[in-house]
Amino acid sequence: MGLALAFESSCDETGVALVENGRRVIAAPLFSQIALHRPYGGIVPEYASRAHLEKFTSLLEQIQAEHALKPGDLDYVAVTTRPGLIGALLVGYQTARAAARYFGAPLIGVHHLEAHLAAIRLNGAELPYPALGLLLSGGNSAIYRLHAPGEITVIGDTLDDAAGEALDKAAQLIGLGYPGGPLIEKCAARFCERRGISRGNEAMPEAENMFPMILKSLRRDKVEFSFSGIKTALARYVAGQRQDLDADAVAFFYQERIVEHIARNVAHALEMHAGLPLIAAGGVLANQRLRQALETVSRKAGISLHVPDFAYCTDNAAMVAAAAQLYFENGIASPYVTVDANNGFLKA
Ligand code: KG4
């Protein structure tokens, strides 16, 4: 058994969750700060910290009203300690520490990226060690090798921006709003409908693509992501556009290039680490087109693909409990005790 109260505040989602065995979500109230940051086209760290501070109390009260938790009821309290916005992390950490003290439960610090990957446990899957973990979010784009809980090495990282960041920036440049990923996906889907292209069609109308392929020749010995070049290409394209911009077409071709780049890199990683199953997680995995592309790549490589439910792709507190339970049930001390803004995983 393991009844946990978990806290997430690494970026712009304030989440608290009551989770049993790191698998069954009993309650997971979540406050999204999107509306707060929207006028600025991105996250304002200080506003995020303040909003976490204000919202944690009401989310806790909500859980408390529904489940009347008492001291002694919890097996542990879990909290994201890294990586993330330092102020936002500190708010979550202090709140979780106070909760742990009140409930008389131990505190387990969790790595945010391990939590994203552990989110597959919330839909009944187990983390299949050893495995490859693809993490694509607003702040990270990397592939990891998962050896055991807390033992993770980086086998591929981004040279510049993250995939989510590139989608957010693109949406801003073409005037769609924030956050960009879902808006770009919606426009791209509309383009597909308009043109009668089935989503996930392998043959994109290449000749019409206004964006160059990202990192055309991949390095054989490494996995590298890069998303800044295509961002610049889009900025130039928008600046050079004299007539009305076809936002749907731009979104479609932009998304296609990003999905293609990710899929090629994943195929490359699966060749380098043959036979390992793949876990793909992070906010960008809410994208249907990307999920389809990864399914194709995994099928070709003959390996199993695990992706969290949509509800647990973007930041949430239930996934924090899913990761903490790995430590709790295996009697392993979490290495993520202190708060740190940085990732800290070692390069393979
Ligand atoms: O993991 P996440 O919730 O937060 C962190 O960055 O930690 O990821 C947020 C990112 C944003 O960049 C957002 O635009 C992207 O995930 N995202 C999507 C979709 N939904 C969210 N990207 C593509 N397609 C989506 N449907």
Boltz pocket constraint, residues with backbone or C-beta under 6 A from the ligand:
constraints:
  - pocket:
      binder: B
      contacts: [[A, 11], [A, 136], [A, 137], [A, 138], [A, 139], [A, 140], [A, 163], [A, 164], [A, 165], [A, 167], [A, 168], [A, 179], [A, 180], [A, 181], [A, 182], [A, 185], [A, 282], [A, 283], [A, 284], [A, 285], [A, 286], [A, 287], [A, 288], [A, 313], [A, 314], [A, 315]]
      max_distance: 6.0
